[in-house]
Amino acid sequence: MPYDYSKLDGAITEKFGTRKKFSKEIGLSERSVSLKMSGEIGWKQAEIARACRILGIAPDDIPIYFFTLKVQNN
């Protein structure tokens, strides 16, 4: 089930400018972040918690950033 990470990507760009800078701050490789953002691998709970902390995402907003389903056009 594909997730839409566009809001998360916007928060990363707003706060860090690039995924590379975000990757360094969260402690993941740029490749890992890219794979997570494309949905090829999933986010771990600890990674979601770290991302929320460094991006200033409130716990109530986690579903919007990490669990919004992609709309599929048929």
PQR file with spaces between the fields and no chain letter, atoms N, CA, C, O and H, PARSE charges and radii, in Angstrom:
ATOM       1  N    MET     1       0.845   -1.160    0.000 -0.4000 1.5000
ATOM       2  CA   MET     1       0.000    0.000    0.000 -0.0000 2.0000
ATOM       3  C    MET     1       0.908    1.248    0.000  0.5500 1.7000
ATOM       4  O    MET     1       1.619    1.496    0.974 -0.5500 1.4000
ATOM       5  N    PRO     2       0.882    2.022   -1.085 -0.5600 1.5000
ATOM       6  CA   PRO     2       1.789    3.172   -1.201  0.2800 2.0000
ATOM       7  C    PRO     2       1.315    4.384   -0.386  0.5500 1.7000
ATOM       8  O    PRO     2       0.127    4.705   -0.340 -0.5500 1.4000
ATOM       9  N    TYR     3       2.278    5.033    0.244 -0.4000 1.5000
ATOM      10  CA   TYR     3       1.982    6.228    1.035 -0.0000 2.0000
ATOM      11  C    TYR     3       2.462    7.475    0.310  0.5500 1.7000
ATOM      12  O    TYR     3       3.428    7.443   -0.453 -0.5500 1.4000
ATOM      13  H    TYR     3       3.242    4.772    0.207  0.4000 1.0000
ATOM      14  N    ASP     4       1.766    8.566    0.566 -0.4000 1.5000
ATOM      15  CA   ASP     4       2.094    9.856   -0.023 -0.0000 2.0000
ATOM      16  C    ASP     4       2.911   10.654    0.990  0.5500 1.7000
ATOM      17  O    ASP     4       2.381   11.101    2.007 -0.5500 1.4000
ATOM      18  H    ASP     4       0.982    8.592    1.186  0.4000 1.0000
ATOM      19  N    TYR     5       4.196   10.830    0.709 -0.4000 1.5000
ATOM      20  CA   TYR     5       5.086   11.547    1.614 -0.0000 2.0000
ATOM      21  C    TYR     5       5.333   12.988    1.171  0.5500 1.7000
ATOM      22  O    TYR     5       6.327   13.591    1.576 -0.5500 1.4000
ATOM      23  H    TYR     5       4.626   10.467   -0.117  0.4000 1.0000
ATOM      24  N    SER     6       4.442   13.552    0.343 -0.4000 1.5000
ATOM      25  CA   SER     6       4.666   14.904   -0.170 -0.0000 2.0000
ATOM      26  C    SER     6       4.679   15.950    0.945  0.5500 1.7000
ATOM      27  O    SER     6       5.457   16.902    0.887 -0.5500 1.4000
ATOM      28  H    SER     6       3.635   13.062    0.015  0.4000 1.0000
ATOM      29  N    LYS     7       3.835   15.786    1.949 -0.4000 1.5000
ATOM      30  CA   LYS     7       3.823   16.739    3.065 -0.0000 2.0000
ATOM      31  C    LYS     7       5.119   16.621    3.871  0.5500 1.7000
ATOM      32  O    LYS     7       5.673   17.630    4.306 -0.5500 1.4000
ATOM      33  H    LYS     7       3.203   15.013    1.997  0.4000 1.0000
ATOM      34  N    LEU     8       5.593   15.410    4.068 -0.4000 1.5000
ATOM      35  CA   LEU     8       6.866   15.190    4.757 -0.0000 2.0000
ATOM      36  C    LEU     8       8.007   15.787    3.948  0.5500 1.7000
ATOM      37  O    LEU     8       8.894   16.431    4.508 -0.5500 1.4000
ATOM      38  H    LEU     8       5.143   14.590    3.715  0.4000 1.0000
ATOM      39  N    ASP     9       7.992   15.579    2.643 -0.4000 1.5000
ATOM      40  CA   ASP     9       9.031   16.131    1.777 -0.0000 2.0000
ATOM      41  C    ASP     9       9.032   17.661    1.862  0.5500 1.7000
ATOM      42  O    ASP     9      10.094   18.283    1.877 -0.5500 1.4000
ATOM      43  H    ASP     9       7.271   15.056    2.188  0.4000 1.0000
ATOM      44  N    GLY    10       7.858   18.254    1.916 -0.4000 1.5000
ATOM      45  CA   GLY    10       7.754   19.711    2.053 -0.0000 2.0000
ATOM      46  C    GLY    10       8.341   20.196    3.369  0.5500 1.7000
ATOM      47  O    GLY    10       9.021   21.222    3.408 -0.5500 1.4000
ATOM      48  H    GLY    10       6.995   17.749    1.903  0.4000 1.0000
ATOM      49  N    ALA    11       8.083   19.463    4.446 -0.4000 1.5000
ATOM      50  CA   ALA    11       8.629   19.834    5.758 -0.0000 2.0000
ATOM      51  C    ALA    11      10.149   19.715    5.762  0.5500 1.7000
ATOM      52  O    ALA    11      10.837   20.546    6.354 -0.5500 1.4000
ATOM      53  H    ALA    11       7.531   18.630    4.414  0.4000 1.0000
ATOM      54  N    ILE    12      10.670   18.688    5.107 -0.4000 1.5000
ATOM      55  CA   ILE    12      12.122   18.497    5.017 -0.0000 2.0000
ATOM      56  C    ILE    12      12.748   19.658    4.245  0.5500 1.7000
ATOM      57  O    ILE    12      13.755   20.223    4.672 -0.5500 1.4000
ATOM      58  H    ILE    12      10.110   18.012    4.626  0.4000 1.0000
ATOM      59  N    THR    13      12.154   20.007    3.118 -0.4000 1.5000
ATOM      60  CA   THR    13      12.666   21.104    2.295 -0.0000 2.0000
ATOM      61  C    THR    13      12.596   22.431    3.046  0.5500 1.7000
ATOM      62  O    THR    13      13.531   23.231    2.996 -0.5500 1.4000
ATOM      63  H    THR    13      11.336   19.548    2.771  0.4000 1.0000
ATOM      64  N    GLU    14      11.492   22.657    3.737 -0.4000 1.5000
ATOM      65  CA   GLU    14      11.316   23.906    4.482 -0.0000 2.0000
ATOM      66  C    GLU    14      12.352   24.057    5.596  0.5500 1.7000
ATOM      67  O    GLU    14      12.907   25.138    5.793 -0.5500 1.4000
ATOM      68  H    GLU    14      10.733   22.007    3.777  0.4000 1.0000
ATOM      69  N    LYS    15      12.606   22.973    6.320 -0.4000 1.5000
ATOM      70  CA   LYS    15      13.499   23.048    7.482 -0.0000 2.0000
ATOM      71  C    LYS    15      14.976   22.884    7.113  0.5500 1.7000
ATOM      72  O    LYS    15      15.836   23.560    7.678 -0.5500 1.4000
ATOM      73  H    LYS    15      12.155   22.094    6.160  0.4000 1.0000
ATOM      74  N    PHE    16      15.272   21.988    6.165 -0.4000 1.5000
ATOM      75  CA   PHE    16      16.671   21.656    5.869 -0.0000 2.0000
ATOM      76  C    PHE    16      17.133   22.049    4.469  0.5500 1.7000
ATOM      77  O    PHE    16      18.336   22.109    4.214 -0.5500 1.4000
ATOM      78  H    PHE    16      14.574   21.439    5.706  0.4000 1.0000
ATOM      79  N    GLY    17      16.212   22.314    3.574 -0.4000 1.5000
ATOM      80  CA   GLY    17      16.581   22.676    2.219 -0.0000 2.0000
ATOM      81  C    GLY    17      16.789   21.475    1.310  0.5500 1.7000
ATOM      82  O    GLY    17      16.348   21.483    0.161 -0.5500 1.4000
ATOM      83  H    GLY    17      15.235   22.265    3.781  0.4000 1.0000
ATOM      84  N    THR    18      17.461   20.437    1.817 -0.4000 1.5000
ATOM      85  CA   THR    18      17.716   19.240    1.012 -0.0000 2.0000
ATOM      86  C    THR    18      17.524   17.980    1.855  0.5500 1.7000
ATOM      87  O    THR    18      17.605   18.014    3.083 -0.5500 1.4000
ATOM      88  H    THR    18      17.819   20.430    2.751  0.4000 1.0000
ATOM      89  N    ARG    19      17.273   16.888    1.176 -0.4000 1.5000
ATOM      90  CA   ARG    19      17.185   15.586    1.858 -0.0000 2.0000
ATOM      91  C    ARG    19      18.547   15.186    2.406  0.5500 1.7000
ATOM      92  O    ARG    19      18.638   14.498    3.422 -0.5500 1.4000
ATOM      93  H    ARG    19      17.207   16.861    0.178  0.4000 1.0000
ATOM      94  N    LYS    20      19.601   15.618    1.733 -0.4000 1.5000
ATOM      95  CA   LYS    20      20.949   15.279    2.184 -0.0000 2.0000
ATOM      96  C    LYS    20      21.198   15.836    3.587  0.5500 1.7000
ATOM      97  O    LYS    20      21.721   15.127    4.447 -0.5500 1.4000
ATOM      98  H    LYS    20      19.527   16.177    0.907  0.4000 1.0000
ATOM      99  N    LYS    21      20.834   17.083    3.823 -0.4000 1.5000
ATOM     100  CA   LYS    21      21.022   17.702    5.142 -0.0000 2.0000
ATOM     101  C    LYS    21      20.118   17.037    6.180  0.5500 1.7000
ATOM     102  O    LYS    21      20.524   16.817    7.321 -0.5500 1.4000
ATOM     103  H    LYS    21      20.410   17.658    3.124  0.4000 1.0000
ATOM     104  N    PHE    22      18.887   16.719    5.772 -0.4000 1.5000
ATOM     105  CA   PHE    22      17.966   16.010    6.667 -0.0000 2.0000
ATOM     106  C    PHE    22      18.527   14.642    7.030  0.5500 1.7000
ATOM     107  O    PHE    22      18.485   14.237    8.191 -0.5500 1.4000
ATOM     108  H    PHE    22      18.557   16.898    4.845  0.4000 1.0000
ATOM     109  N    SER    23      19.053   13.932    6.035 -0.4000 1.5000
ATOM     110  CA   SER    23      19.618   12.595    6.259 -0.0000 2.0000
ATOM     111  C    SER    23      20.708   12.630    7.314  0.5500 1.7000
ATOM     112  O    SER    23      20.755   11.787    8.209 -0.5500 1.4000
ATOM     113  H    SER    23      19.087   14.261    5.092  0.4000 1.0000
ATOM     114  N    LYS    24      21.574   13.611    7.195 -0.4000 1.5000
ATOM     115  CA   LYS    24      22.672   13.745    8.157 -0.0000 2.0000
ATOM     116  C    LYS    24      22.127   13.990    9.570  0.5500 1.7000
ATOM     117  O    LYS    24      22.612   13.411   10.542 -0.5500 1.4000
ATOM     118  H    LYS    24      21.535   14.297    6.468  0.4000 1.0000
ATOM     119  N    GLU    25      21.127   14.843    9.666 -0.4000 1.5000
ATOM     120  CA   GLU    25      20.563   15.195   10.973 -0.0000 2.0000
ATOM     121  C    GLU    25      19.828   14.009   11.620  0.5500 1.7000
ATOM     122  O    GLU    25      19.892   13.820   12.835 -0.5500 1.4000
ATOM     123  H    GLU    25      20.733   15.313    8.877  0.4000 1.0000
ATOM     124  N    ILE    26      19.135   13.223   10.801 -0.4000 1.5000
ATOM     125  CA   ILE    26      18.367   12.093   11.348 -0.0000 2.0000
ATOM     126  C    ILE    26      19.243   10.859   11.562  0.5500 1.7000
ATOM     127  O    ILE    26      18.841    9.923   12.253 -0.5500 1.4000
ATOM     128  H    ILE    26      19.083   13.377    9.815  0.4000 1.0000
ATOM     129  N    GLY    27      20.439   10.858   10.970 -0.4000 1.5000
ATOM     130  CA   GLY    27      21.359    9.736   11.168 -0.0000 2.0000
ATOM     131  C    GLY    27      21.147    8.581   10.212  0.5500 1.7000
ATOM     132  O    GLY    27      21.420    7.431   10.556 -0.5500 1.4000
ATOM     133  H    GLY    27      20.765   11.619   10.409  0.4000 1.0000
ATOM     134  N    LEU    28      20.664    8.872    9.020 -0.4000 1.5000
ATOM     135  CA   LEU    28      20.464    7.860    7.985 -0.0000 2.0000
ATOM     136  C    LEU    28      21.229    8.282    6.737  0.5500 1.7000
ATOM     137  O    LEU    28      21.544    9.457    6.554 -0.5500 1.4000
ATOM     138  H    LEU    28      20.442    9.806    8.741  0.4000 1.0000
ATOM     139  N    SER    29      21.521    7.312    5.888 -0.4000 1.5000
ATOM     140  CA   SER    29      22.166    7.669    4.625 -0.0000 2.0000
ATOM     141  C    SER    29      21.135    8.356    3.727  0.5500 1.7000
ATOM     142  O    SER    29      19.927    8.176    3.876 -0.5500 1.4000
ATOM     143  H    SER    29      21.266    6.356    6.037  0.4000 1.0000
ATOM     144  N    GLU    30      21.653    9.139    2.802 -0.4000 1.5000
ATOM     145  CA   GLU    30      20.770    9.805    1.854 -0.0000 2.0000
ATOM     146  C    GLU    30      19.990    8.765    1.045  0.5500 1.7000
ATOM     147  O    GLU    30      18.821    8.975    0.720 -0.5500 1.4000
ATOM     148  H    GLU    30      22.634    9.285    2.681  0.4000 1.0000
ATOM     149  N    ARG    31      20.629    7.663    0.729 -0.4000 1.5000
ATOM     150  CA   ARG    31      19.984    6.571   -0.008 -0.0000 2.0000
ATOM     151  C    ARG    31      18.827    5.974    0.787  0.5500 1.7000
ATOM     152  O    ARG    31      17.759    5.715    0.231 -0.5500 1.4000
ATOM     153  H    ARG    31      21.578    7.492    0.994  0.4000 1.0000
ATOM     154  N    SER    32      19.035    5.755    2.090 -0.4000 1.5000
ATOM     155  CA   SER    32      17.965    5.206    2.939 -0.0000 2.0000
ATOM     156  C    SER    32      16.762    6.132    2.971  0.5500 1.7000
ATOM     157  O    SER    32      15.620    5.687    2.861 -0.5500 1.4000
ATOM     158  H    SER    32      19.902    5.965    2.541  0.4000 1.0000
ATOM     159  N    VAL    33      17.026    7.423    3.123 -0.4000 1.5000
ATOM     160  CA   VAL    33      15.916    8.391    3.143 -0.0000 2.0000
ATOM     161  C    VAL    33      15.191    8.375    1.796  0.5500 1.7000
ATOM     162  O    VAL    33      13.962    8.423    1.752 -0.5500 1.4000
ATOM     163  H    VAL    33      17.954    7.785    3.213  0.4000 1.0000
ATOM     164  N    SER    34      15.937    8.309    0.716 -0.4000 1.5000
ATOM     165  CA   SER    34      15.334    8.266   -0.612 -0.0000 2.0000
ATOM     166  C    SER    34      14.450    7.023   -0.780  0.5500 1.7000
ATOM     167  O    SER    34      13.343    7.111   -1.312 -0.5500 1.4000
ATOM     168  H    SER    34      16.936    8.269    0.752  0.4000 1.0000
ATOM     169  N    LEU    35      14.939    5.884   -0.329 -0.4000 1.5000
ATOM     170  CA   LEU    35      14.151    4.645   -0.419 -0.0000 2.0000
ATOM     171  C    LEU    35      12.893    4.721    0.438  0.5500 1.7000
ATOM     172  O    LEU    35      11.842    4.216    0.040 -0.5500 1.4000
ATOM     173  H    LEU    35      15.838    5.812    0.103  0.4000 1.0000
ATOM     174  N    LYS    36      12.987    5.336    1.592 -0.4000 1.5000
ATOM     175  CA   LYS    36      11.825    5.486    2.474 -0.0000 2.0000
ATOM     176  C    LYS    36      10.800    6.432    1.843  0.5500 1.7000
ATOM     177  O    LYS    36       9.599    6.164    1.869 -0.5500 1.4000
ATOM     178  H    LYS    36      13.840    5.746    1.915  0.4000 1.0000
ATOM     179  N    MET    37      11.284    7.535    1.278 -0.4000 1.5000
ATOM     180  CA   MET    37      10.388    8.518    0.680 -0.0000 2.0000
ATOM     181  C    MET    37       9.700    7.978   -0.572  0.5500 1.7000
ATOM     182  O    MET    37       8.593    8.404   -0.902 -0.5500 1.4000
ATOM     183  H    MET    37      12.259    7.753    1.256  0.4000 1.0000
ATOM     184  N    SER    38      10.346    7.046   -1.269 -0.4000 1.5000
ATOM     185  CA   SER    38       9.731    6.457   -2.463 -0.0000 2.0000
ATOM     186  C    SER    38       8.858    5.253   -2.121  0.5500 1.7000
ATOM     187  O    SER    38       8.189    4.697   -2.993 -0.5500 1.4000
ATOM     188  H    SER    38      11.245    6.700   -1.001  0.4000 1.0000
ATOM     189  N    GLY    39       8.866    4.852   -0.846 -0.4000 1.5000
ATOM     190  CA   GLY    39       8.035    3.742   -0.415 -0.0000 2.0000
ATOM     191  C    GLY    39       8.646    2.373   -0.659  0.5500 1.7000
ATOM     192  O    GLY    39       7.979    1.353   -0.483 -0.5500 1.4000
ATOM     193  H    GLY    39       9.409    5.303   -0.138  0.4000 1.0000
ATOM     194  N    GLU    40       9.905    2.343   -1.063 -0.4000 1.5000
ATOM     195  CA   GLU    40      10.553    1.057   -1.320 -0.0000 2.0000
ATOM     196  C    GLU    40      10.905    0.323   -0.033  0.5500 1.7000
ATOM     197  O    GLU    40      10.931   -0.907   -0.004 -0.5500 1.4000
ATOM     198  H    GLU    40      10.447    3.171   -1.207  0.4000 1.0000
ATOM     199  N    ILE    41      11.174    1.071    1.027 -0.4000 1.5000
ATOM     200  CA   ILE    41      11.349    0.495    2.365 -0.0000 2.0000
ATOM     201  C    ILE    41      10.552    1.351    3.345  0.5500 1.7000
ATOM     202  O    ILE    41      10.313    2.534    3.100 -0.5500 1.4000
ATOM     203  H    ILE    41      11.153    2.071    1.004  0.4000 1.0000
ATOM     204  N    GLY    42      10.150    0.747    4.445 -0.4000 1.5000
ATOM     205  CA   GLY    42       9.304    1.448    5.404 -0.0000 2.0000
ATOM     206  C    GLY    42      10.081    2.234    6.446  0.5500 1.7000
ATOM     207  O    GLY    42      11.270    2.007    6.670 -0.5500 1.4000
ATOM     208  H    GLY    42      10.345   -0.214    4.644  0.4000 1.0000
ATOM     209  N    TRP    43       9.388    3.151    7.067 -0.4000 1.5000
ATOM     210  CA   TRP    43       9.938    3.914    8.186 -0.0000 2.0000
ATOM     211  C    TRP    43       9.784    3.098    9.461  0.5500 1.7000
ATOM     212  O    TRP    43       8.724    2.517    9.696 -0.5500 1.4000
ATOM     213  H    TRP    43       8.422    3.335    6.885  0.4000 1.0000
ATOM     214  N    LYS    44      10.818    3.046   10.281 -0.4000 1.5000
ATOM     215  CA   LYS    44      10.745    2.398   11.590 -0.0000 2.0000
ATOM     216  C    LYS    44      10.170    3.405   12.583  0.5500 1.7000
ATOM     217  O    LYS    44      10.274    4.614   12.378 -0.5500 1.4000
ATOM     218  H    LYS    44      11.678    3.518   10.090  0.4000 1.0000
ATOM     219  N    GLN    45       9.569    2.906   13.651 -0.4000 1.5000
ATOM     220  CA   GLN    45       8.957    3.786   14.648 -0.0000 2.0000
ATOM     221  C    GLN    45       9.955    4.776   15.219  0.5500 1.7000
ATOM     222  O    GLN    45       9.628    5.952   15.382 -0.5500 1.4000
ATOM     223  H    GLN    45       9.485    1.923   13.817  0.4000 1.0000
ATOM     224  N    ALA    46      11.158    4.328   15.524 -0.4000 1.5000
ATOM     225  CA   ALA    46      12.175    5.223   16.088 -0.0000 2.0000
ATOM     226  C    ALA    46      12.566    6.310   15.082  0.5500 1.7000
ATOM     227  O    ALA    46      12.833    7.448   15.470 -0.5500 1.4000
ATOM     228  H    ALA    46      11.423    3.373   15.392  0.4000 1.0000
ATOM     229  N    GLU    47      12.601    5.962   13.797 -0.4000 1.5000
ATOM     230  CA   GLU    47      12.925    6.952   12.766 -0.0000 2.0000
ATOM     231  C    GLU    47      11.825    7.985   12.634  0.5500 1.7000
ATOM     232  O    GLU    47      12.101    9.173   12.466 -0.5500 1.4000
ATOM     233  H    GLU    47      12.384    5.038   13.482  0.4000 1.0000
ATOM     234  N    ILE    48      10.576    7.541   12.710 -0.4000 1.5000
ATOM     235  CA   ILE    48       9.447    8.472   12.671 -0.0000 2.0000
ATOM     236  C    ILE    48       9.526    9.425   13.856  0.5500 1.7000
ATOM     237  O    ILE    48       9.326   10.629   13.698 -0.5500 1.4000
ATOM     238  H    ILE    48      10.351    6.577   12.847  0.4000 1.0000
ATOM     239  N    ALA    49       9.814    8.898   15.036 -0.4000 1.5000
ATOM     240  CA   ALA    49       9.923    9.730   16.243 -0.0000 2.0000
ATOM     241  C    ALA    49      11.040   10.764   16.090  0.5500 1.7000
ATOM     242  O    ALA    49      10.850   11.930   16.434 -0.5500 1.4000
ATOM     243  H    ALA    49       9.976    7.920   15.165  0.4000 1.0000
ATOM     244  N    ARG    50      12.211   10.346   15.575 -0.4000 1.5000
ATOM     245  CA   ARG    50      13.336   11.277   15.369 -0.0000 2.0000
ATOM     246  C    ARG    50      12.982   12.335   14.331  0.5500 1.7000
ATOM     247  O    ARG    50      13.259   13.519   14.521 -0.5500 1.4000
ATOM     248  H    ARG    50      12.366    9.398   15.295  0.4000 1.0000
ATOM     249  N    ALA    51      12.370   11.901   13.236 -0.4000 1.5000
ATOM     250  CA   ALA    51      11.985   12.839   12.178 -0.0000 2.0000
ATOM     251  C    ALA    51      11.012   13.883   12.724  0.5500 1.7000
ATOM     252  O    ALA    51      11.144   15.072   12.431 -0.5500 1.4000
ATOM     253  H    ALA    51      12.145   10.939   13.082  0.4000 1.0000
ATOM     254  N    CYS    52      10.046   13.445   13.507 -0.4000 1.5000
ATOM     255  CA   CYS    52       9.075   14.378   14.086 -0.0000 2.0000
ATOM     256  C    CYS    52       9.761   15.365   15.022  0.5500 1.7000
ATOM     257  O    CYS    52       9.443   16.555   15.018 -0.5500 1.4000
ATOM     258  H    CYS    52       9.939   12.479   13.744  0.4000 1.0000
ATOM     259  N    ARG    53      10.690   14.877   15.813 -0.4000 1.5000
ATOM     260  CA   ARG    53      11.401   15.744   16.751 -0.0000 2.0000
ATOM     261  C    ARG    53      12.192   16.817   16.009  0.5500 1.7000
ATOM     262  O    ARG    53      12.112   17.997   16.351 -0.5500 1.4000
ATOM     263  H    ARG    53      10.949   13.910   15.816  0.4000 1.0000
ATOM     264  N    ILE    54      12.954   16.413   14.995 -0.4000 1.5000
ATOM     265  CA   ILE    54      13.812   17.388   14.321 -0.0000 2.0000
ATOM     266  C    ILE    54      13.049   18.280   13.342  0.5500 1.7000
ATOM     267  O    ILE    54      13.516   19.368   13.003 -0.5500 1.4000
ATOM     268  H    ILE    54      13.019   15.454   14.717  0.4000 1.0000
ATOM     269  N    LEU    55      11.870   17.824   12.884 -0.4000 1.5000
ATOM     270  CA   LEU    55      11.067   18.642   11.979 -0.0000 2.0000
ATOM     271  C    LEU    55       9.986   19.435   12.703  0.5500 1.7000
ATOM     272  O    LEU    55       9.330   20.285   12.101 -0.5500 1.4000
ATOM     273  H    LEU    55      11.491   16.941   13.159  0.4000 1.0000
ATOM     274  N    GLY    56       9.799   19.163   13.994 -0.4000 1.5000
ATOM     275  CA   GLY    56       8.776   19.875   14.757 -0.0000 2.0000
ATOM     276  C    GLY    56       7.363   19.424   14.415  0.5500 1.7000
ATOM     277  O    GLY    56       6.428   20.224   14.448 -0.5500 1.4000
ATOM     278  H    GLY    56      10.332   18.474   14.483  0.4000 1.0000
ATOM     279  N    ILE    57       7.206   18.153   14.090 -0.4000 1.5000
ATOM     280  CA   ILE    57       5.885   17.597   13.777 -0.0000 2.0000
ATOM     281  C    ILE    57       5.241   17.122   15.074  0.5500 1.7000
ATOM     282  O    ILE    57       5.833   16.338   15.816 -0.5500 1.4000
ATOM     283  H    ILE    57       7.965   17.503   14.063  0.4000 1.0000
ATOM     284  N    ALA    58       4.036   17.595   15.342 -0.4000 1.5000
ATOM     285  CA   ALA    58       3.306   17.211   16.554 -0.0000 2.0000
ATOM     286  C    ALA    58       2.847   15.758   16.447  0.5500 1.7000
ATOM     287  O    ALA    58       2.530   15.284   15.356 -0.5500 1.4000
ATOM     288  H    ALA    58       3.555   18.231   14.739  0.4000 1.0000
ATOM     289  N    PRO    59       2.809   15.048   17.580 -0.5600 1.5000
ATOM     290  CA   PRO    59       2.363   13.641   17.560  0.2800 2.0000
ATOM     291  C    PRO    59       1.011   13.442   16.880  0.5500 1.7000
ATOM     292  O    PRO    59       0.815   12.444   16.187 -0.5500 1.4000
ATOM     293  N    ASP    60       0.088   14.361   17.063 -0.4000 1.5000
ATOM     294  CA   ASP    60      -1.230   14.234   16.435 -0.0000 2.0000
ATOM     295  C    ASP    60      -1.172   14.339   14.910  0.5500 1.7000
ATOM     296  O    ASP    60      -2.093   13.895   14.224 -0.5500 1.4000
ATOM     297  H    ASP    60       0.248   15.172   17.626  0.4000 1.0000
ATOM     298  N    ASP    61      -0.097   14.923   14.379 -0.4000 1.5000
ATOM     299  CA   ASP    61       0.039   15.106   12.938 -0.0000 2.0000
ATOM     300  C    ASP    61       0.806   13.984   12.243  0.5500 1.7000
ATOM     301  O    ASP    61       0.946   14.003   11.020 -0.5500 1.4000
ATOM     302  H    ASP    61       0.650   15.283   14.936  0.4000 1.0000
ATOM     303  N    ILE    62       1.306   13.009   13.001 -0.4000 1.5000
ATOM     304  CA   ILE    62       2.078   11.911   12.412 -0.0000 2.0000
ATOM     305  C    ILE    62       1.319   11.219   11.280  0.5500 1.7000
ATOM     306  O    ILE    62       1.923   10.953   10.241 -0.5500 1.4000
ATOM     307  H    ILE    62       1.192   12.993   13.994  0.4000 1.0000
ATOM     308  N    PRO    63       0.026   10.913   11.424 -0.5600 1.5000
ATOM     309  CA   PRO    63      -0.670   10.235   10.318  0.2800 2.0000
ATOM     310  C    PRO    63      -0.667   11.040    9.013  0.5500 1.7000
ATOM     311  O    PRO    63      -0.609   10.460    7.929 -0.5500 1.4000
ATOM     312  N    ILE    64      -0.728   12.353    9.112 -0.4000 1.5000
ATOM     313  CA   ILE    64      -0.748   13.196    7.913 -0.0000 2.0000
ATOM     314  C    ILE    64       0.577   13.093    7.165  0.5500 1.7000
ATOM     315  O    ILE    64       0.596   13.043    5.935 -0.5500 1.4000
ATOM     316  H    ILE    64      -0.775   12.824    9.993  0.4000 1.0000
ATOM     317  N    TYR    65       1.676   13.061    7.901 -0.4000 1.5000
ATOM     318  CA   TYR    65       3.002   13.047    7.296 -0.0000 2.0000
ATOM     319  C    TYR    65       3.473   11.655    6.887  0.5500 1.7000
ATOM     320  O    TYR    65       4.204   11.513    5.907 -0.5500 1.4000
ATOM     321  H    TYR    65       1.660   13.101    8.900  0.4000 1.0000
ATOM     322  N    PHE    66       3.063   10.634    7.625 -0.4000 1.5000
ATOM     323  CA   PHE    66       3.619    9.296    7.405 -0.0000 2.0000
ATOM     324  C    PHE    66       2.620    8.231    6.953  0.5500 1.7000
ATOM     325  O    PHE    66       3.042    7.170    6.494 -0.5500 1.4000
ATOM     326  H    PHE    66       2.469   10.749    8.421  0.4000 1.0000
ATOM     327  N    PHE    67       1.333    8.471    7.065 -0.4000 1.5000
ATOM     328  CA   PHE    67       0.374    7.407    6.756 -0.0000 2.0000
ATOM     329  C    PHE    67      -0.765    7.840    5.852  0.5500 1.7000
ATOM     330  O    PHE    67      -1.832    7.227    5.872 -0.5500 1.4000
ATOM     331  H    PHE    67       0.991    9.333    7.439  0.4000 1.0000
ATOM     332  N    THR    68      -0.560    8.893    5.052 -0.4000 1.5000
ATOM     333  CA   THR    68      -1.547    9.294    4.054 -0.0000 2.0000
ATOM     334  C    THR    68      -1.363    8.395    2.839  0.5500 1.7000
ATOM     335  O    THR    68      -0.269    8.299    2.283 -0.5500 1.4000
ATOM     336  H    THR    68       0.306    9.392    5.036  0.4000 1.0000
ATOM     337  N    LEU    69      -2.430    7.750    2.442 -0.4000 1.5000
ATOM     338  CA   LEU    69      -2.351    6.859    1.291 -0.0000 2.0000
ATOM     339  C    LEU    69      -2.299    7.664   -0.004  0.5500 1.7000
ATOM     340  O    LEU    69      -2.934    8.711   -0.132 -0.5500 1.4000
ATOM     341  H    LEU    69      -3.318    7.828    2.893  0.4000 1.0000
ATOM     342  N    LYS    70      -1.521    7.144   -0.969 -0.4000 1.5000
ATOM     343  CA   LYS    70      -1.446    7.759   -2.286 -0.0000 2.0000
ATOM     344  C    LYS    70      -2.753    7.512   -3.003  0.5500 1.7000
ATOM     345  O    LYS    70      -3.299    6.410   -2.957 -0.5500 1.4000
ATOM     346  H    LYS    70      -1.006    6.294   -0.865  0.4000 1.0000
ATOM     347  N    VAL    71      -3.252    8.536   -3.664 -0.4000 1.5000
ATOM     348  CA   VAL    71      -4.464    8.379   -4.456 -0.0000 2.0000
ATOM     349  C    VAL    71      -4.051    7.779   -5.798  0.5500 1.7000
ATOM     350  O    VAL    71      -3.175    8.298   -6.490 -0.5500 1.4000
ATOM     351  H    VAL    71      -2.808    9.431   -3.702  0.4000 1.0000
ATOM     352  N    GLN    72      -4.701    6.682   -6.142 -0.4000 1.5000
ATOM     353  CA   GLN    72      -4.370    6.004   -7.395 -0.0000 2.0000
ATOM     354  C    GLN    72      -5.427    6.347   -8.437  0.5500 1.7000
ATOM     355  O    GLN    72      -6.624    6.150   -8.227 -0.5500 1.4000
ATOM     356  H    GLN    72      -5.413    6.261   -5.581  0.4000 1.0000
ATOM     357  N    ASN    73      -4.955    6.861   -9.553 -0.4000 1.5000
ATOM     358  CA   ASN    73      -5.866    7.181  -10.658 -0.0000 2.0000
ATOM     359  C    ASN    73      -5.995    5.968  -11.564  0.5500 1.7000
ATOM     360  O    ASN    73      -4.998    5.432  -12.049 -0.5500 1.4000
ATOM     361  H    ASN    73      -3.983    7.022   -9.723  0.4000 1.0000
ATOM     362  N    ASN    74      -7.220    5.545  -11.785 -0.4000 1.5000
ATOM     363  CA   ASN    74      -7.458    4.368  -12.648 -0.0000 2.0000
ATOM     364  C    ASN    74      -7.843    4.789  -14.022  0.5500 1.7000
ATOM     365  O    ASN    74      -8.081    3.942  -14.884 -0.5500 1.4000
ATOM     366  H    ASN    74      -8.030    5.980  -11.391  0.4000 1.0000
